[in-house]
Amino acid sequence: MLLNRSERGIAHYRVGDLPDLLPKDSLLVFNNSKVRKARLTGTALAGGAEAEFLLLYPSDDGITWKTMTQRAKRRRAGSAYRFPGGVAGEITGEDGAYRFLRFDRPIGDEWLERYGRMPLPPYIKRDGTKQDDERYQTVYAETPGSAAAPTAGLHFTEVLLDALRARGVETLFVTLHVGLGTFLPVRTERIEAHVMHEERYSIGADAARRITSAKSQGKPLIAVGTTSLRTIESAWRDGALCAGEGLTSIFIYPGYQFKAVDGLFTNFHTPESTLLMLVSAFAGLDFIMESYHTAVQKEYRFFSYGDAMLIL
């Protein structure tokens, strides 16, 4: 779906039409974070029941991880588990609904690649498959760290990327490791009272220079996915994008004044999500509601493996 903000127009295309829809001097910015196989099942030493954990963020030494877990109230400090490969772990503390899980050795991406499972969204009511290991990862994923895919990028193939570049569209990459900040729904009565969880991002010096240069030349800057947009908006200072690493808890909702991004390619999002509020801020709440109503009528597919919209 193509949304034209200036004309308030809605049109229907396929993702493969992007080379003809984007201005030739556009700069497309992608999030190259790679999804970890962060879903892990352990067996309780007391009783033998299985417990599933979603590993979110490791400590610097990789031994203690902040996790989400099913039936969190039952997972108390001192609960011990046995994991694949002879690894042992114990819950050492909690932070609201989250649990800190300390392993008996560092747990890194190589170990998770062998013993973990792809963290498919909870609304996908089936076990992950070998096909998901490939499909729930962008073709340009490079830096491991996400607990969920930056799903707008799942639409892009190497063939499409080559076609875009052949049309004069520039492409470059930033990194934001997708975590709870992106996907936790808003449960507060007032939107502004919602607290976003921090997510780590990284912007290379060359990417920062090229994005700043493109903006100074008036080239359209188009974010592929809300995570790319949030990264750029978080690191934009005084007319330039700042290179380096950082943490962002930026929460974008209607009323936000965008600093740098001119266009957005994104999926269709869940109700009450911060992502739906972000696109409403970008295109206008009424226009987004109209587009979503149209998407339902046209039987568009929503969420991670669904269809997409381009907002210009």
C-alpha positions as CSV (number, residue, x, y, z in Angstrom):
1,M,0.0,0.0,0.0
2,L,1.3,3.4,-1.0
3,L,0.2,6.4,1.2
4,N,0.8,9.9,-0.2
5,R,0.6,12.3,2.7
6,S,0.4,15.5,0.7
7,E,-2.5,14.3,-1.5
8,R,-3.9,12.0,1.2
9,G,-4.0,9.3,-1.5
10,I,-4.0,5.5,-1.1
11,A,-2.9,3.2,-3.9
12,H,-2.0,-0.5,-4.2
13,Y,1.2,-2.0,-5.5
14,R,3.5,-4.9,-4.9
15,V,6.8,-4.6,-3.1
16,G,8.6,-5.4,-6.3
17,D,7.3,-2.1,-7.7
18,L,9.5,-0.1,-5.2
19,P,12.2,0.8,-7.8
20,D,9.4,2.7,-9.8
21,L,7.8,4.2,-6.7
22,L,10.8,5.7,-5.0
23,P,12.4,9.0,-6.1
24,K,15.7,8.1,-7.9
25,D,17.7,10.2,-5.5
26,S,16.3,8.5,-2.4
27,L,18.4,7.2,0.4
28,L,17.0,4.0,2.0
29,V,18.2,3.2,5.5
30,F,17.9,-0.4,6.8
31,N,18.4,-1.9,10.2
32,N,21.0,-4.7,9.9
33,S,20.5,-6.2,13.3
34,K,20.4,-10.0,13.3
35,V,17.9,-12.0,15.3
36,R,19.3,-14.3,17.9
37,K,17.9,-17.7,18.5
38,A,16.9,-16.4,21.8
39,R,14.1,-18.8,22.8
40,L,15.4,-21.4,25.2
41,T,13.8,-24.3,27.1
42,G,15.2,-25.5,30.4
43,T,14.2,-28.3,32.8
44,A,13.6,-27.4,36.5
45,L,15.9,-29.3,38.8
46,A,13.1,-29.4,41.3
47,G,10.3,-31.4,39.8
48,G,11.5,-31.7,36.2
49,A,9.0,-29.3,34.6
50,E,10.0,-27.5,31.5
51,A,10.3,-23.7,31.5
52,E,10.7,-21.5,28.5
53,F,12.8,-18.3,28.5
54,L,13.3,-15.5,26.0
55,L,16.8,-14.1,26.4
56,L,16.8,-10.4,26.0
57,Y,20.0,-8.7,27.1
58,P,23.2,-10.2,28.4
59,S,25.6,-8.8,31.0
60,D,29.0,-7.7,29.8
61,D,30.4,-11.2,30.7
62,G,27.5,-13.0,29.0
63,I,26.7,-15.0,32.1
64,T,23.6,-13.3,33.4
65,W,20.7,-12.5,31.0
66,K,17.6,-10.4,31.4
67,T,14.7,-12.7,30.3
68,M,11.0,-13.0,29.8
69,T,9.4,-16.3,30.9
70,Q,6.1,-18.0,30.9
71,R,4.3,-18.2,34.3
72,A,6.8,-15.6,35.6
73,K,5.3,-15.6,39.1
74,R,6.5,-19.2,39.5
75,R,10.0,-18.4,38.5
76,R,11.5,-17.1,41.7
77,A,15.1,-16.4,42.8
78,G,16.9,-19.6,43.6
79,S,15.0,-21.7,40.9
80,A,17.5,-23.8,39.1
81,Y,17.3,-25.3,35.6
82,R,19.2,-27.6,33.3
83,F,19.7,-26.5,29.7
84,P,21.0,-28.2,26.6
85,G,24.7,-29.0,26.3
86,G,25.1,-29.6,30.0
87,V,24.6,-25.9,30.9
88,A,23.0,-25.0,34.3
89,G,21.2,-21.8,35.1
90,E,19.6,-20.2,38.2
91,I,17.2,-17.2,38.6
92,T,19.0,-14.6,40.7
93,G,16.5,-11.8,40.8
94,E,13.6,-10.1,39.1
95,D,12.5,-6.7,37.6
96,G,8.8,-6.7,37.5
97,A,7.8,-9.4,35.0
98,Y,11.4,-10.0,34.0
99,R,13.8,-12.5,35.5
100,F,17.6,-12.4,35.7
101,L,19.0,-15.8,34.7
102,R,22.6,-16.6,35.6
103,F,24.2,-19.4,33.7
104,D,27.3,-21.4,34.9
105,R,29.3,-20.2,31.9
106,P,29.1,-17.4,29.3
107,I,26.2,-17.8,26.8
108,G,27.0,-16.4,23.4
109,D,25.5,-16.4,19.9
110,E,27.3,-19.5,18.8
111,W,25.8,-21.5,21.7
112,L,22.3,-20.0,21.0
113,E,22.6,-20.8,17.3
114,R,23.1,-24.4,18.3
115,Y,20.6,-24.8,21.2
116,G,18.2,-21.9,20.9
117,R,15.1,-21.4,18.8
118,M,14.0,-18.5,16.7
119,P,11.8,-16.1,18.8
120,L,8.7,-16.0,16.6
121,P,6.0,-13.6,17.8
122,P,3.5,-15.1,20.3
123,Y,0.6,-14.7,17.9
124,I,2.2,-17.3,15.6
125,K,0.6,-20.3,17.1
126,R,3.0,-23.0,16.0
127,D,6.5,-24.2,16.6
128,G,9.2,-22.6,14.5
129,T,10.6,-24.5,11.5
130,K,13.8,-24.6,9.6
131,Q,12.1,-22.3,7.1
132,D,11.5,-19.7,9.9
133,D,15.3,-19.7,10.6
134,E,15.7,-18.2,7.2
135,R,12.5,-16.3,6.7
136,Y,12.5,-14.5,10.1
137,Q,15.9,-12.9,9.2
138,T,16.6,-10.1,6.7
139,V,18.9,-11.0,3.8
140,Y,21.3,-8.3,5.0
141,A,21.3,-9.2,8.7
142,E,24.8,-8.8,10.1
143,T,25.1,-7.9,13.8
144,P,23.5,-10.4,16.3
145,G,21.5,-8.9,19.1
146,S,17.8,-8.7,18.4
147,A,15.0,-10.7,20.2
148,A,12.7,-10.0,17.3
149,A,13.1,-9.3,13.6
150,P,13.0,-5.8,12.1
151,T,10.2,-7.1,10.0
152,A,9.9,-4.4,7.3
153,G,13.2,-5.6,6.0
154,L,11.9,-9.1,5.5
155,H,10.3,-8.0,2.2
156,F,13.7,-7.2,0.6
157,T,15.6,-9.7,-1.5
158,E,19.0,-9.4,-3.0
159,V,17.3,-9.1,-6.4
160,L,15.1,-6.2,-5.2
161,L,18.1,-4.4,-3.5
162,D,20.1,-4.7,-6.8
163,A,17.1,-3.3,-8.8
164,L,16.8,-0.3,-6.4
165,R,20.5,0.5,-6.7
166,A,20.3,0.2,-10.5
167,R,17.6,2.9,-10.4
168,G,19.9,5.2,-8.5
169,V,18.5,4.6,-5.0
170,E,21.2,4.6,-2.4
171,T,21.1,2.0,0.4
172,L,22.9,2.0,3.7
173,F,22.7,0.4,7.2
174,V,22.4,1.3,10.8
175,T,21.9,-1.1,13.7
176,L,19.2,-1.2,16.4
177,H,18.8,-4.4,18.4
178,V,15.1,-5.0,18.6
179,G,13.9,-5.7,22.1
180,L,11.0,-4.9,24.4
181,G,11.1,-1.2,23.6
182,T,9.7,-1.9,20.1
183,F,7.0,-4.5,20.9
184,L,5.5,-4.0,24.3
185,P,2.0,-2.6,24.0
186,V,0.9,0.6,25.7
187,R,-1.2,-0.2,28.8
188,T,-1.2,3.2,30.4
189,E,-4.4,5.4,30.4
190,R,-2.4,8.3,29.1
191,I,-0.1,7.7,26.1
192,E,2.6,9.9,27.4
193,A,2.8,7.9,30.6
194,H,4.1,4.8,28.8
195,V,7.7,4.1,29.5
196,M,9.8,2.6,26.6
197,H,12.5,0.1,27.4
198,E,15.9,1.1,26.2
199,E,17.4,-0.5,23.0
200,R,21.0,-0.4,21.9
201,Y,21.9,1.2,18.5
202,S,25.0,1.8,16.5
203,I,25.7,4.1,13.6
204,G,28.9,3.9,11.6
205,A,30.8,7.0,10.7
206,D,30.3,6.5,6.9
207,A,26.5,6.0,7.4
208,A,26.3,9.1,9.5
209,R,28.2,11.1,6.9
210,R,26.2,9.9,4.0
211,I,22.8,10.5,5.7
212,T,23.8,14.0,6.8
213,S,25.1,14.8,3.3
214,A,21.9,13.4,1.7
215,K,19.7,15.6,3.9
216,S,21.8,18.7,3.2
217,Q,21.3,18.1,-0.6
218,G,17.6,17.7,-0.1
219,K,17.5,14.0,-1.0
220,P,14.5,12.0,0.4
221,L,15.6,10.0,3.4
222,I,13.4,6.9,3.7
223,A,13.6,4.6,6.7
224,V,13.0,0.9,6.2
225,G,11.1,0.0,9.4
226,T,10.3,1.8,12.5
227,T,13.5,0.7,14.2
228,S,15.6,2.5,11.5
229,L,13.4,5.6,11.9
230,R,13.8,5.6,15.7
231,T,17.6,5.2,15.3
232,I,17.9,8.2,13.0
233,E,15.6,10.3,15.0
234,S,17.4,9.4,18.3
235,A,20.8,10.3,17.0
236,W,19.9,13.5,15.0
237,R,21.5,16.6,16.5
238,D,21.6,20.1,15.0
239,G,21.1,19.1,11.4
240,A,23.4,16.1,11.4
241,L,23.4,12.4,12.3
242,C,25.8,11.5,15.1
243,A,27.9,8.4,14.6
244,G,28.6,6.0,17.5
245,E,26.8,3.7,19.9
246,G,24.0,4.5,22.3
247,L,20.8,3.5,24.0
248,T,17.4,4.9,23.0
249,S,14.0,4.8,24.6
250,I,12.5,7.3,22.2
251,F,8.7,7.1,22.1
252,I,7.1,8.6,19.0
253,Y,3.4,9.3,19.0
254,P,1.1,11.9,17.4
255,G,2.4,15.4,18.1
256,Y,6.1,14.4,17.6
257,Q,8.0,16.7,15.2
258,F,10.2,14.6,12.9
259,K,13.8,15.9,12.5
260,A,15.2,13.9,9.6
261,V,13.1,11.1,8.1
262,D,11.0,11.9,5.0
263,G,9.5,8.5,4.2
264,L,8.8,5.2,5.9
265,F,8.4,1.6,4.6
266,T,6.7,-0.4,7.3
267,N,4.4,-3.4,8.0
268,F,0.9,-3.2,9.4
269,H,1.0,-3.1,13.2
270,T,-1.0,-4.5,16.1
271,P,-3.6,-2.4,18.0
272,E,-2.3,-0.5,21.1
273,S,1.3,-0.9,19.9
274,T,3.9,1.9,20.0
275,L,4.5,1.1,16.3
276,L,1.0,2.0,15.4
277,M,1.4,5.3,17.3
278,L,4.6,6.0,15.5
279,V,3.1,5.6,12.0
280,S,0.1,7.7,13.2
281,A,2.5,10.4,14.1
282,F,4.2,10.2,10.7
283,A,1.1,10.1,8.5
284,G,-1.6,11.5,10.7
285,L,-3.9,9.4,12.9
286,D,-7.0,9.8,10.7
287,F,-5.1,8.9,7.5
288,I,-3.6,5.8,9.2
289,M,-7.0,4.7,10.4
290,E,-8.4,5.2,6.9
291,S,-5.6,3.2,5.4
292,Y,-6.0,0.3,7.9
293,H,-9.7,0.2,7.3
294,T,-8.9,-0.1,3.5
295,A,-6.3,-2.8,4.3
296,V,-8.9,-4.9,6.1
297,Q,-11.3,-4.5,3.2
298,K,-8.6,-5.4,0.7
299,E,-7.6,-8.4,2.9
300,Y,-4.1,-7.3,3.5
301,R,-2.1,-9.4,5.9
302,F,-1.0,-7.8,9.1
303,F,2.0,-8.3,11.4
304,S,5.4,-9.8,11.0
305,Y,4.9,-12.1,8.0
306,G,2.3,-9.7,6.5
307,D,2.1,-7.0,3.9
308,A,3.6,-3.5,4.0
309,M,3.0,0.1,3.3
310,L,5.2,2.9,1.9
311,I,4.4,6.3,3.4
312,L,5.8,9.3,1.3
